[in-house]
Amino acid sequence: MLDIIKIADEADFIVNGYAFSKCIEGYRVLNLNRPERAIVLSMEGETLETTMDDIEIQIVKDYYKKNKKFMEE
């Protein structure tokens, strides 16, 4: 089982229960409320891997686009 507290503590950014962590590919995003739901986004915000449905993917991508500037600083 995932250690949700550790993931949240190590995240670069958390918005609305989604933990964004920088990785080689871009960003890994975990839904902290439903840890079986995750996505890997490229630096451009494209989906590389996911266990999320289409609606949740769009929500995460919107959060990514709105907050990307804060994650790069």
PDB file of N, CA, C, O and CB in Angstrom:
ATOM      1  N   MET A   1       0.839  -1.197   0.000  1.00  0.00           N
ATOM      2  CA  MET A   1       0.000   0.000   0.000  1.00  0.00           C
ATOM      3  C   MET A   1       0.875   1.249   0.000  1.00  0.00           C
ATOM      4  O   MET A   1       1.933   1.287   0.628  1.00  0.00           O
ATOM      5  CB  MET A   1      -0.950   0.005   1.221  1.00  0.00           C
ATOM      6  N   LEU A   2       0.419   2.249  -0.705  1.00  0.00           N
ATOM      7  CA  LEU A   2       1.161   3.501  -0.802  1.00  0.00           C
ATOM      8  C   LEU A   2       1.159   4.242   0.527  1.00  0.00           C
ATOM      9  O   LEU A   2       0.183   4.196   1.276  1.00  0.00           O
ATOM     10  CB  LEU A   2       0.571   4.386  -1.897  1.00  0.00           C
ATOM     11  N   ASP A   3       2.247   4.916   0.807  1.00  0.00           N
ATOM     12  CA  ASP A   3       2.324   5.767   1.988  1.00  0.00           C
ATOM     13  C   ASP A   3       1.884   7.169   1.574  1.00  0.00           C
ATOM     14  O   ASP A   3       2.702   7.992   1.164  1.00  0.00           O
ATOM     15  CB  ASP A   3       3.774   5.777   2.601  1.00  0.00           C
ATOM     16  N   ILE A   4       0.598   7.425   1.687  1.00  0.00           N
ATOM     17  CA  ILE A   4      -0.007   8.673   1.218  1.00  0.00           C
ATOM     18  C   ILE A   4       0.611   9.896   1.891  1.00  0.00           C
ATOM     19  O   ILE A   4       0.841  10.909   1.230  1.00  0.00           O
ATOM     20  CB  ILE A   4      -1.509   8.652   1.469  1.00  0.00           C
ATOM     21  N   ILE A   5       0.877   9.819   3.167  1.00  0.00           N
ATOM     22  CA  ILE A   5       1.456  10.964   3.880  1.00  0.00           C
ATOM     23  C   ILE A   5       2.841  11.285   3.330  1.00  0.00           C
ATOM     24  O   ILE A   5       3.175  12.453   3.133  1.00  0.00           O
ATOM     25  CB  ILE A   5       1.535  10.680   5.398  1.00  0.00           C
ATOM     26  N   LYS A   6       3.643  10.262   3.083  1.00  0.00           N
ATOM     27  CA  LYS A   6       4.988  10.474   2.534  1.00  0.00           C
ATOM     28  C   LYS A   6       4.905  11.084   1.140  1.00  0.00           C
ATOM     29  O   LYS A   6       5.648  12.013   0.823  1.00  0.00           O
ATOM     30  CB  LYS A   6       5.773   9.145   2.487  1.00  0.00           C
ATOM     31  N   ILE A   7       4.012  10.573   0.314  1.00  0.00           N
ATOM     32  CA  ILE A   7       3.846  11.110  -1.040  1.00  0.00           C
ATOM     33  C   ILE A   7       3.417  12.571  -0.978  1.00  0.00           C
ATOM     34  O   ILE A   7       3.941  13.407  -1.713  1.00  0.00           O
ATOM     35  CB  ILE A   7       2.812  10.282  -1.836  1.00  0.00           C
ATOM     36  N   ALA A   8       2.473  12.875  -0.107  1.00  0.00           N
ATOM     37  CA  ALA A   8       2.001  14.264   0.036  1.00  0.00           C
ATOM     38  C   ALA A   8       3.126  15.171   0.543  1.00  0.00           C
ATOM     39  O   ALA A   8       3.280  16.292   0.058  1.00  0.00           O
ATOM     40  CB  ALA A   8       0.791  14.329   1.004  1.00  0.00           C
ATOM     41  N   ASP A   9       3.904  14.700   1.503  1.00  0.00           N
ATOM     42  CA  ASP A   9       5.009  15.502   2.031  1.00  0.00           C
ATOM     43  C   ASP A   9       6.078  15.781   0.986  1.00  0.00           C
ATOM     44  O   ASP A   9       6.683  16.853   0.981  1.00  0.00           O
ATOM     45  CB  ASP A   9       5.633  14.804   3.216  1.00  0.00           C
ATOM     46  N   GLU A  10       6.309  14.819   0.104  1.00  0.00           N
ATOM     47  CA  GLU A  10       7.368  14.960  -0.897  1.00  0.00           C
ATOM     48  C   GLU A  10       6.898  15.603  -2.202  1.00  0.00           C
ATOM     49  O   GLU A  10       7.709  15.872  -3.088  1.00  0.00           O
ATOM     50  CB  GLU A  10       7.957  13.613  -1.195  1.00  0.00           C
ATOM     51  N   ALA A  11       5.601  15.847  -2.322  1.00  0.00           N
ATOM     52  CA  ALA A  11       5.055  16.441  -3.550  1.00  0.00           C
ATOM     53  C   ALA A  11       5.582  17.861  -3.737  1.00  0.00           C
ATOM     54  O   ALA A  11       5.799  18.594  -2.772  1.00  0.00           O
ATOM     55  CB  ALA A  11       3.510  16.446  -3.512  1.00  0.00           C
ATOM     56  N   ASP A  12       5.780  18.227  -4.995  1.00  0.00           N
ATOM     57  CA  ASP A  12       6.196  19.587  -5.312  1.00  0.00           C
ATOM     58  C   ASP A  12       5.040  20.566  -5.166  1.00  0.00           C
ATOM     59  O   ASP A  12       5.235  21.748  -4.884  1.00  0.00           O
ATOM     60  CB  ASP A  12       6.762  19.651  -6.724  1.00  0.00           C
ATOM     61  N   PHE A  13       3.828  20.046  -5.367  1.00  0.00           N
ATOM     62  CA  PHE A  13       2.642  20.902  -5.345  1.00  0.00           C
ATOM     63  C   PHE A  13       1.419  20.033  -5.100  1.00  0.00           C
ATOM     64  O   PHE A  13       1.330  18.931  -5.642  1.00  0.00           O
ATOM     65  CB  PHE A  13       2.496  21.705  -6.677  1.00  0.00           C
ATOM     66  N   ILE A  14       0.487  20.502  -4.304  1.00  0.00           N
ATOM     67  CA  ILE A  14      -0.779  19.790  -4.090  1.00  0.00           C
ATOM     68  C   ILE A  14      -1.903  20.777  -4.361  1.00  0.00           C
ATOM     69  O   ILE A  14      -1.920  21.887  -3.829  1.00  0.00           O
ATOM     70  CB  ILE A  14      -0.880  19.192  -2.628  1.00  0.00           C
ATOM     71  N   VAL A  15      -2.836  20.354  -5.197  1.00  0.00           N
ATOM     72  CA  VAL A  15      -4.002  21.186  -5.470  1.00  0.00           C
ATOM     73  C   VAL A  15      -5.239  20.291  -5.483  1.00  0.00           C
ATOM     74  O   VAL A  15      -5.307  19.308  -6.221  1.00  0.00           O
ATOM     75  CB  VAL A  15      -3.846  21.955  -6.827  1.00  0.00           C
ATOM     76  N   ASN A  16      -6.201  20.648  -4.662  1.00  0.00           N
ATOM     77  CA  ASN A  16      -7.477  19.936  -4.570  1.00  0.00           C
ATOM     78  C   ASN A  16      -7.333  18.423  -4.416  1.00  0.00           C
ATOM     79  O   ASN A  16      -8.091  17.663  -5.020  1.00  0.00           O
ATOM     80  CB  ASN A  16      -8.298  20.228  -5.786  1.00  0.00           C
ATOM     81  N   GLY A  17      -6.383  17.991  -3.627  1.00  0.00           N
ATOM     82  CA  GLY A  17      -6.215  16.568  -3.352  1.00  0.00           C
ATOM     83  C   GLY A  17      -5.373  15.820  -4.369  1.00  0.00           C
ATOM     84  O   GLY A  17      -5.273  14.595  -4.302  1.00  0.00           O
ATOM     85  N   TYR A  18      -4.763  16.533  -5.311  1.00  0.00           N
ATOM     86  CA  TYR A  18      -3.879  15.918  -6.299  1.00  0.00           C
ATOM     87  C   TYR A  18      -2.448  16.330  -5.997  1.00  0.00           C
ATOM     88  O   TYR A  18      -2.132  17.519  -5.965  1.00  0.00           O
ATOM     89  CB  TYR A  18      -4.279  16.327  -7.749  1.00  0.00           C
ATOM     90  N   ALA A  19      -1.578  15.343  -5.773  1.00  0.00           N
ATOM     91  CA  ALA A  19      -0.172  15.595  -5.466  1.00  0.00           C
ATOM     92  C   ALA A  19       0.638  15.528  -6.761  1.00  0.00           C
ATOM     93  O   ALA A  19       0.659  14.498  -7.434  1.00  0.00           O
ATOM     94  CB  ALA A  19       0.366  14.568  -4.418  1.00  0.00           C
ATOM     95  N   PHE A  20       1.299  16.628  -7.103  1.00  0.00           N
ATOM     96  CA  PHE A  20       2.126  16.720  -8.295  1.00  0.00           C
ATOM     97  C   PHE A  20       3.585  16.580  -7.875  1.00  0.00           C
ATOM     98  O   PHE A  20       4.074  17.341  -7.041  1.00  0.00           O
ATOM     99  CB  PHE A  20       1.882  18.065  -9.051  1.00  0.00           C
ATOM    100  N   SER A  21       4.273  15.608  -8.455  1.00  0.00           N
ATOM    101  CA  SER A  21       5.688  15.394  -8.161  1.00  0.00           C
ATOM    102  C   SER A  21       6.472  15.349  -9.457  1.00  0.00           C
ATOM    103  O   SER A  21       6.126  14.609 -10.379  1.00  0.00           O
ATOM    104  CB  SER A  21       5.898  14.092  -7.353  1.00  0.00           C
ATOM    105  N   LYS A  22       7.531  16.143  -9.525  1.00  0.00           N
ATOM    106  CA  LYS A  22       8.357  16.182 -10.733  1.00  0.00           C
ATOM    107  C   LYS A  22       9.085  14.849 -10.888  1.00  0.00           C
ATOM    108  O   LYS A  22       9.544  14.255  -9.912  1.00  0.00           O
ATOM    109  CB  LYS A  22       9.374  17.362 -10.677  1.00  0.00           C
ATOM    110  N   CYS A  23       9.182  14.391 -12.146  1.00  0.00           N
ATOM    111  CA  CYS A  23       9.904  13.165 -12.466  1.00  0.00           C
ATOM    112  C   CYS A  23      10.607  13.361 -13.803  1.00  0.00           C
ATOM    113  O   CYS A  23      10.458  14.410 -14.430  1.00  0.00           O
ATOM    114  CB  CYS A  23       8.942  11.930 -12.511  1.00  0.00           C
ATOM    115  N   ILE A  24      11.361  12.383 -14.241  1.00  0.00           N
ATOM    116  CA  ILE A  24      12.115  12.479 -15.491  1.00  0.00           C
ATOM    117  C   ILE A  24      11.192  12.778 -16.670  1.00  0.00           C
ATOM    118  O   ILE A  24      11.528  13.588 -17.534  1.00  0.00           O
ATOM    119  CB  ILE A  24      12.891  11.181 -15.747  1.00  0.00           C
ATOM    120  N   GLU A  25      10.039  12.130 -16.705  1.00  0.00           N
ATOM    121  CA  GLU A  25       9.102  12.283 -17.822  1.00  0.00           C
ATOM    122  C   GLU A  25       8.381  13.622 -17.802  1.00  0.00           C
ATOM    123  O   GLU A  25       7.966  14.115 -18.851  1.00  0.00           O
ATOM    124  CB  GLU A  25       8.087  11.167 -17.800  1.00  0.00           C
ATOM    125  N   GLY A  26       8.229  14.211 -16.635  1.00  0.00           N
ATOM    126  CA  GLY A  26       7.464  15.449 -16.468  1.00  0.00           C
ATOM    127  C   GLY A  26       6.944  15.537 -15.045  1.00  0.00           C
ATOM    128  O   GLY A  26       7.660  15.966 -14.140  1.00  0.00           O
ATOM    129  N   TYR A  27       5.678  15.125 -14.847  1.00  0.00           N
ATOM    130  CA  TYR A  27       5.080  15.130 -13.514  1.00  0.00           C
ATOM    131  C   TYR A  27       4.243  13.874 -13.292  1.00  0.00           C
ATOM    132  O   TYR A  27       3.503  13.432 -14.171  1.00  0.00           O
ATOM    133  CB  TYR A  27       4.217  16.385 -13.318  1.00  0.00           C
ATOM    134  N   ARG A  28       4.380  13.320 -12.107  1.00  0.00           N
ATOM    135  CA  ARG A  28       3.494  12.242 -11.666  1.00  0.00           C
ATOM    136  C   ARG A  28       2.445  12.886 -10.790  1.00  0.00           C
ATOM    137  O   ARG A  28       2.760  13.709  -9.931  1.00  0.00           O
ATOM    138  CB  ARG A  28       4.272  11.099 -10.897  1.00  0.00           C
ATOM    139  N   VAL A  29       1.211  12.515 -11.007  1.00  0.00           N
ATOM    140  CA  VAL A  29       0.110  13.103 -10.246  1.00  0.00           C
ATOM    141  C   VAL A  29      -0.689  11.970  -9.621  1.00  0.00           C
ATOM    142  O   VAL A  29      -1.113  11.036 -10.302  1.00  0.00           O
ATOM    143  CB  VAL A  29      -0.800  14.002 -11.151  1.00  0.00           C
ATOM    144  N   LEU A  30      -0.885  12.071  -8.314  1.00  0.00           N
ATOM    145  CA  LEU A  30      -1.634  11.059  -7.581  1.00  0.00           C
ATOM    146  C   LEU A  30      -2.845  11.699  -6.921  1.00  0.00           C
ATOM    147  O   LEU A  30      -2.739  12.748  -6.286  1.00  0.00           O
ATOM    148  CB  LEU A  30      -0.743  10.367  -6.528  1.00  0.00           C
ATOM    149  N   ASN A  31      -3.990  11.060  -7.077  1.00  0.00           N
ATOM    150  CA  ASN A  31      -5.198  11.491  -6.374  1.00  0.00           C
ATOM    151  C   ASN A  31      -5.062  10.970  -4.947  1.00  0.00           C
ATOM    152  O   ASN A  31      -5.161   9.765  -4.713  1.00  0.00           O
ATOM    153  CB  ASN A  31      -6.530  10.958  -7.079  1.00  0.00           C
ATOM    154  N   LEU A  32      -4.839  11.859  -4.006  1.00  0.00           N
ATOM    155  CA  LEU A  32      -4.607  11.450  -2.618  1.00  0.00           C
ATOM    156  C   LEU A  32      -5.849  10.850  -1.969  1.00  0.00           C
ATOM    157  O   LEU A  32      -5.739  10.106  -0.994  1.00  0.00           O
ATOM    158  CB  LEU A  32      -4.134  12.635  -1.803  1.00  0.00           C
ATOM    159  N   ASN A  33      -7.019  11.163  -2.493  1.00  0.00           N
ATOM    160  CA  ASN A  33      -8.256  10.611  -1.959  1.00  0.00           C
ATOM    161  C   ASN A  33      -8.576   9.234  -2.539  1.00  0.00           C
ATOM    162  O   ASN A  33      -9.290   8.445  -1.922  1.00  0.00           O
ATOM    163  CB  ASN A  33      -9.403  11.561  -2.231  1.00  0.00           C
ATOM    164  N   ARG A  34      -8.049   8.954  -3.714  1.00  0.00           N
ATOM    165  CA  ARG A  34      -8.234   7.661  -4.386  1.00  0.00           C
ATOM    166  C   ARG A  34      -6.901   7.254  -4.987  1.00  0.00           C
ATOM    167  O   ARG A  34      -6.699   7.409  -6.192  1.00  0.00           O
ATOM    168  CB  ARG A  34      -9.354   7.733  -5.491  1.00  0.00           C
ATOM    169  N   PRO A  35      -5.985   6.734  -4.176  1.00  0.00           N
ATOM    170  CA  PRO A  35      -4.611   6.493  -4.618  1.00  0.00           C
ATOM    171  C   PRO A  35      -4.451   5.492  -5.762  1.00  0.00           C
ATOM    172  O   PRO A  35      -3.358   5.356  -6.311  1.00  0.00           O
ATOM    173  CB  PRO A  35      -3.819   6.021  -3.472  1.00  0.00           C
ATOM    174  N   GLU A  36      -5.504   4.804  -6.122  1.00  0.00           N
ATOM    175  CA  GLU A  36      -5.417   3.924  -7.293  1.00  0.00           C
ATOM    176  C   GLU A  36      -5.512   4.727  -8.589  1.00  0.00           C
ATOM    177  O   GLU A  36      -5.316   4.185  -9.677  1.00  0.00           O
ATOM    178  CB  GLU A  36      -6.528   2.861  -7.249  1.00  0.00           C
ATOM    179  N   ARG A  37      -5.812   6.017  -8.466  1.00  0.00           N
ATOM    180  CA  ARG A  37      -5.934   6.919  -9.615  1.00  0.00           C
ATOM    181  C   ARG A  37      -4.664   7.766  -9.728  1.00  0.00           C
ATOM    182  O   ARG A  37      -4.353   8.555  -8.836  1.00  0.00           O
ATOM    183  CB  ARG A  37      -7.198   7.831  -9.480  1.00  0.00           C
ATOM    184  N   ALA A  38      -3.944   7.595 -10.824  1.00  0.00           N
ATOM    185  CA  ALA A  38      -2.696   8.334 -11.031  1.00  0.00           C
ATOM    186  C   ALA A  38      -2.518   8.624 -12.515  1.00  0.00           C
ATOM    187  O   ALA A  38      -3.159   8.014 -13.371  1.00  0.00           O
ATOM    188  CB  ALA A  38      -1.479   7.539 -10.481  1.00  0.00           C
ATOM    189  N   ILE A  39      -1.632   9.573 -12.794  1.00  0.00           N
ATOM    190  CA  ILE A  39      -1.320   9.929 -14.177  1.00  0.00           C
ATOM    191  C   ILE A  39       0.116  10.433 -14.235  1.00  0.00           C
ATOM    192  O   ILE A  39       0.614  11.033 -13.283  1.00  0.00           O
ATOM    193  CB  ILE A  39      -2.314  11.005 -14.724  1.00  0.00           C
ATOM    194  N   VAL A  40       0.764  10.185 -15.348  1.00  0.00           N
ATOM    195  CA  VAL A  40       2.074  10.764 -15.628  1.00  0.00           C
ATOM    196  C   VAL A  40       1.881  11.707 -16.805  1.00  0.00           C
ATOM    197  O   VAL A  40       1.400  11.314 -17.867  1.00  0.00           O
ATOM    198  CB  VAL A  40       3.167   9.653 -15.936  1.00  0.00           C
ATOM    199  N   LEU A  41       2.268  12.967 -16.591  1.00  0.00           N
ATOM    200  CA  LEU A  41       2.147  13.997 -17.623  1.00  0.00           C
ATOM    201  C   LEU A  41       3.528  14.384 -18.130  1.00  0.00           C
ATOM    202  O   LEU A  41       4.483  14.449 -17.357  1.00  0.00           O
ATOM    203  CB  LEU A  41       1.403  15.239 -17.080  1.00  0.00           C
ATOM    204  N   SER A  42       3.631  14.639 -19.425  1.00  0.00           N
ATOM    205  CA  SER A  42       4.865  15.175 -19.983  1.00  0.00           C
ATOM    206  C   SER A  42       4.989  16.631 -19.538  1.00  0.00           C
ATOM    207  O   SER A  42       4.051  17.195 -18.975  1.00  0.00           O
ATOM    208  CB  SER A  42       4.887  15.053 -21.550  1.00  0.00           C
ATOM    209  N   MET A  43       6.142  17.228 -19.791  1.00  0.00           N
ATOM    210  CA  MET A  43       6.338  18.639 -19.444  1.00  0.00           C
ATOM    211  C   MET A  43       5.359  19.534 -20.207  1.00  0.00           C
ATOM    212  O   MET A  43       5.049  20.639 -19.763  1.00  0.00           O
ATOM    213  CB  MET A  43       7.788  19.069 -19.742  1.00  0.00           C
ATOM    214  N   GLU A  44       4.875  19.057 -21.348  1.00  0.00           N
ATOM    215  CA  GLU A  44       3.906  19.815 -22.146  1.00  0.00           C
ATOM    216  C   GLU A  44       2.471  19.568 -21.689  1.00  0.00           C
ATOM    217  O   GLU A  44       1.541  20.191 -22.200  1.00  0.00           O
ATOM    218  CB  GLU A  44       4.044  19.453 -23.620  1.00  0.00           C
ATOM    219  N   GLY A  45       2.288  18.663 -20.729  1.00  0.00           N
ATOM    220  CA  GLY A  45       0.950  18.381 -20.216  1.00  0.00           C
ATOM    221  C   GLY A  45       0.223  17.266 -20.936  1.00  0.00           C
ATOM    222  O   GLY A  45      -0.986  17.107 -20.767  1.00  0.00           O
ATOM    223  N   GLU A  46       0.942  16.484 -21.744  1.00  0.00           N
ATOM    224  CA  GLU A  46       0.329  15.354 -22.443  1.00  0.00           C
ATOM    225  C   GLU A  46       0.331  14.112 -21.558  1.00  0.00           C
ATOM    226  O   GLU A  46       1.252  13.906 -20.768  1.00  0.00           O
ATOM    227  CB  GLU A  46       1.068  15.068 -23.764  1.00  0.00           C
ATOM    228  N   THR A  47      -0.696  13.294 -21.692  1.00  0.00           N
ATOM    229  CA  THR A  47      -0.809  12.064 -20.916  1.00  0.00           C
ATOM    230  C   THR A  47       0.167  11.017 -21.438  1.00  0.00           C
ATOM    231  O   THR A  47       0.153  10.685 -22.624  1.00  0.00           O
ATOM    232  CB  THR A  47      -2.248  11.523 -20.961  1.00  0.00           C
ATOM    233  N   LEU A  48       1.012  10.500 -20.554  1.00  0.00           N
ATOM    234  CA  LEU A  48       1.947   9.441 -20.913  1.00  0.00           C
ATOM    235  C   LEU A  48       1.466   8.088 -20.400  1.00  0.00           C
ATOM    236  O   LEU A  48       1.615   7.068 -21.072  1.00  0.00           O
ATOM    237  CB  LEU A  48       3.337   9.749 -20.360  1.00  0.00           C
ATOM    238  N   GLU A  49       0.892   8.093 -19.206  1.00  0.00           N
ATOM    239  CA  GLU A  49       0.363   6.883 -18.563  1.00  0.00           C
ATOM    240  C   GLU A  49      -0.741   7.312 -17.623  1.00  0.00           C
ATOM    241  O   GLU A  49      -0.688   8.411 -17.071  1.00  0.00           O
ATOM    242  CB  GLU A  49       1.482   6.087 -17.795  1.00  0.00           C
ATOM    243  N   THR A  50      -1.750   6.458 -17.429  1.00  0.00           N
ATOM    244  CA  THR A  50      -2.812   6.847 -16.498  1.00  0.00           C
ATOM    245  C   THR A  50      -3.664   5.664 -16.062  1.00  0.00           C
ATOM    246  O   THR A  50      -3.748   4.645 -16.748  1.00  0.00           O
ATOM    247  CB  THR A  50      -3.696   7.900 -17.131  1.00  0.00           C
ATOM    248  N   THR A  51      -4.287   5.826 -14.910  1.00  0.00           N
ATOM    249  CA  THR A  51      -5.331   4.922 -14.434  1.00  0.00           C
ATOM    250  C   THR A  51      -6.606   5.723 -14.153  1.00  0.00           C
ATOM    251  O   THR A  51      -7.529   5.235 -13.500  1.00  0.00           O
ATOM    252  CB  THR A  51      -4.865   4.156 -13.156  1.00  0.00           C
ATOM    253  N   MET A  52      -6.640   6.961 -14.659  1.00  0.00           N
ATOM    254  CA  MET A  52      -7.785   7.851 -14.456  1.00  0.00           C
ATOM    255  C   MET A  52      -8.733   7.765 -15.644  1.00  0.00           C
ATOM    256  O   MET A  52      -8.341   7.371 -16.742  1.00  0.00           O
ATOM    257  CB  MET A  52      -7.318   9.309 -14.248  1.00  0.00           C
ATOM    258  N   ASP A  53      -9.999   8.143 -15.403  1.00  0.00           N
ATOM    259  CA  ASP A  53     -10.946   8.221 -16.510  1.00  0.00           C
ATOM    260  C   ASP A  53     -10.779   9.569 -17.220  1.00  0.00           C
ATOM    261  O   ASP A  53     -10.057  10.444 -16.740  1.00  0.00           O
ATOM    262  CB  ASP A  53     -12.413   8.036 -16.003  1.00  0.00           C
ATOM    263  N   ASP A  54     -11.440   9.727 -18.346  1.00  0.00           N
ATOM    264  CA  ASP A  54     -11.273  10.918 -19.182  1.00  0.00           C
ATOM    265  C   ASP A  54     -11.622  12.217 -18.462  1.00  0.00           C
ATOM    266  O   ASP A  54     -10.947  13.229 -18.652  1.00  0.00           O
ATOM    267  CB  ASP A  54     -12.123  10.792 -20.413  1.00  0.00           C
ATOM    268  N   ILE A  55     -12.652  12.197 -17.652  1.00  0.00           N
ATOM    269  CA  ILE A  55     -13.065  13.411 -16.934  1.00  0.00           C
ATOM    270  C   ILE A  55     -12.007  13.818 -15.923  1.00  0.00           C
ATOM    271  O   ILE A  55     -11.655  14.993 -15.829  1.00  0.00           O
ATOM    272  CB  ILE A  55     -14.416  13.195 -16.226  1.00  0.00           C
ATOM    273  N   GLU A  56     -11.501  12.854 -15.169  1.00  0.00           N
ATOM    274  CA  GLU A  56     -10.485  13.163 -14.168  1.00  0.00           C
ATOM    275  C   GLU A  56      -9.176  13.609 -14.840  1.00  0.00           C
ATOM    276  O   GLU A  56      -8.482  14.483 -14.321  1.00  0.00           O
ATOM    277  CB  GLU A  56     -10.235  11.937 -13.264  1.00  0.00           C
ATOM    278  N   ILE A  57      -8.844  13.021 -15.971  1.00  0.00           N
ATOM    279  CA  ILE A  57      -7.649  13.439 -16.716  1.00  0.00           C
ATOM    280  C   ILE A  57      -7.764  14.909 -17.082  1.00  0.00           C
ATOM    281  O   ILE A  57      -6.805  15.663 -16.916  1.00  0.00           O
ATOM    282  CB  ILE A  57      -7.458  12.577 -17.993  1.00  0.00           C
ATOM    283  N   GLN A  58      -8.920  15.327 -17.576  1.00  0.00           N
ATOM    284  CA  GLN A  58      -9.105  16.727 -17.960  1.00  0.00           C
ATOM    285  C   GLN A  58      -9.016  17.651 -16.756  1.00  0.00           C
ATOM    286  O   GLN A  58      -8.463  18.746 -16.856  1.00  0.00           O
ATOM    287  CB  GLN A  58     -10.446  16.913 -18.657  1.00  0.00           C
ATOM    288  N   ILE A  59      -9.552  17.228 -15.627  1.00  0.00           N
ATOM    289  CA  ILE A  59      -9.469  18.026 -14.395  1.00  0.00           C
ATOM    290  C   ILE A  59      -8.008  18.224 -14.004  1.00  0.00           C
ATOM    291  O   ILE A  59      -7.590  19.344 -13.709  1.00  0.00           O
ATOM    292  CB  ILE A  59     -10.252  17.343 -13.236  1.00  0.00           C
ATOM    293  N   VAL A  60      -7.230  17.144 -13.999  1.00  0.00           N
ATOM    294  CA  VAL A  60      -5.816  17.215 -13.622  1.00  0.00           C
ATOM    295  C   VAL A  60      -5.044  18.082 -14.616  1.00  0.00           C
ATOM    296  O   VAL A  60      -4.202  18.883 -14.210  1.00  0.00           O
ATOM    297  CB  VAL A  60      -5.198  15.799 -13.554  1.00  0.00           C
ATOM    298  N   LYS A  61      -5.319  17.932 -15.901  1.00  0.00           N
ATOM    299  CA  LYS A  61      -4.632  18.750 -16.901  1.00  0.00           C
ATOM    300  C   LYS A  61      -4.951  20.230 -16.716  1.00  0.00           C
ATOM    301  O   LYS A  61      -4.076  21.076 -16.902  1.00  0.00           O
ATOM    302  CB  LYS A  61      -5.020  18.304 -18.312  1.00  0.00           C
ATOM    303  N   ASP A  62      -6.181  20.551 -16.357  1.00  0.00           N
ATOM    304  CA  ASP A  62      -6.543  21.947 -16.092  1.00  0.00           C
ATOM    305  C   ASP A  62      -5.773  22.480 -14.882  1.00  0.00           C
ATOM    306  O   ASP A  62      -5.265  23.601 -14.919  1.00  0.00           O
ATOM    307  CB  ASP A  62      -8.067  22.078 -15.855  1.00  0.00           C
ATOM    308  N   TYR A  63      -5.681  21.688 -13.814  1.00  0.00           N
ATOM    309  CA  TYR A  63      -4.892  22.094 -12.644  1.00  0.00           C
ATOM    310  C   TYR A  63      -3.431  22.288 -13.034  1.00  0.00           C
ATOM    311  O   TYR A  63      -2.785  23.241 -12.598  1.00  0.00           O
ATOM    312  CB  TYR A  63      -5.009  21.043 -11.513  1.00  0.00           C
ATOM    313  N   TYR A  64      -2.920  21.382 -13.854  1.00  0.00           N
ATOM    314  CA  TYR A  64      -1.523  21.468 -14.298  1.00  0.00           C
ATOM    315  C   TYR A  64      -1.279  22.767 -15.064  1.00  0.00           C
ATOM    316  O   TYR A  64      -0.314  23.481 -14.791  1.00  0.00           O
ATOM    317  CB  TYR A  64      -1.159  20.254 -15.181  1.00  0.00           C
ATOM    318  N   LYS A  65      -2.149  23.066 -16.015  1.00  0.00           N
ATOM    319  CA  LYS A  65      -1.979  24.272 -16.828  1.00  0.00           C
ATOM    320  C   LYS A  65      -2.057  25.542 -15.982  1.00  0.00           C
ATOM    321  O   LYS A  65      -1.293  26.483 -16.194  1.00  0.00           O
ATOM    322  CB  LYS A  65      -3.038  24.317 -17.928  1.00  0.00           C
ATOM    323  N   LYS A  66      -2.980  25.562 -15.026  1.00  0.00           N
ATOM    324  CA  LYS A  66      -3.167  26.749 -14.194  1.00  0.00           C
ATOM    325  C   LYS A  66      -2.038  26.933 -13.185  1.00  0.00           C
ATOM    326  O   LYS A  66      -1.779  28.057 -12.756  1.00  0.00           O
ATOM    327  CB  LYS A  66      -4.493  26.665 -13.465  1.00  0.00           C
ATOM    328  N   ASN A  67      -1.362  25.854 -12.799  1.00  0.00           N
ATOM    329  CA  ASN A  67      -0.358  25.926 -11.732  1.00  0.00           C
ATOM    330  C   ASN A  67       1.059  25.628 -12.184  1.00  0.00           C
ATOM    331  O   ASN A  67       1.977  25.642 -11.365  1.00  0.00           O
ATOM    332  CB  ASN A  67      -0.719  24.983 -10.647  1.00  0.00           C
ATOM    333  N   LYS A  68       1.259  25.358 -13.462  1.00  0.00           N
ATOM    334  CA  LYS A  68       2.577  24.996 -13.985  1.00  0.00           C
ATOM    335  C   LYS A  68       3.636  26.057 -13.649  1.00  0.00           C
ATOM    336  O   LYS A  68       4.768  25.715 -13.308  1.00  0.00           O
ATOM    337  CB  LYS A  68       2.500  24.798 -15.502  1.00  0.00           C
ATOM    338  N   LYS A  69       3.279  27.303 -13.741  1.00  0.00           N
ATOM    339  CA  LYS A  69       4.248  28.369 -13.469  1.00  0.00           C
ATOM    340  C   LYS A  69       4.761  28.310 -12.028  1.00  0.00           C
ATOM    341  O   LYS A  69       5.916  28.655 -11.777  1.00  0.00           O
ATOM    342  CB  LYS A  69       3.616  29.739 -13.741  1.00  0.00           C
ATOM    343  N   PHE A  70       3.937  27.884 -11.088  1.00  0.00           N
ATOM    344  CA  PHE A  70       4.365  27.778  -9.694  1.00  0.00           C
ATOM    345  C   PHE A  70       5.274  26.576  -9.486  1.00  0.00           C
ATOM    346  O   PHE A  70       6.155  26.602  -8.626  1.00  0.00           O
ATOM    347  CB  PHE A  70       3.154  27.682  -8.770  1.00  0.00           C
ATOM    348  N   MET A  71       5.063  25.517 -10.271  1.00  0.00           N
ATOM    349  CA  MET A  71       5.868  24.306 -10.130  1.00  0.00           C
ATOM    350  C   MET A  71       7.250  24.482 -10.724  1.00  0.00           C
ATOM    351  O   MET A  71       8.177  23.777 -10.326  1.00  0.00           O
ATOM    352  CB  MET A  71       5.172  23.130 -10.786  1.00  0.00           C
ATOM    353  N   GLU A  72       7.419  25.395 -11.659  1.00  0.00           N
ATOM    354  CA  GLU A  72       8.711  25.606 -12.306  1.00  0.00           C
ATOM    355  C   GLU A  72       9.639  26.491 -11.498  1.00  0.00           C
ATOM    356  O   GLU A  72      10.847  26.503 -11.739  1.00  0.00           O
ATOM    357  CB  GLU A  72       8.509  26.207 -13.663  1.00  0.00           C
ATOM    358  N   GLU A  73       9.102  27.224 -10.553  1.00  0.00           N
ATOM    359  CA  GLU A  73       9.910  28.164  -9.768  1.00  0.00           C
ATOM    360  C   GLU A  73      10.721  27.455  -8.705  1.00  0.00           C
ATOM    361  O   GLU A  73      11.455  28.099  -7.956  1.00  0.00           O
ATOM    362  CB  GLU A  73       9.024  29.211  -9.119  1.00  0.00           C
TER     363      GLU A  73
END
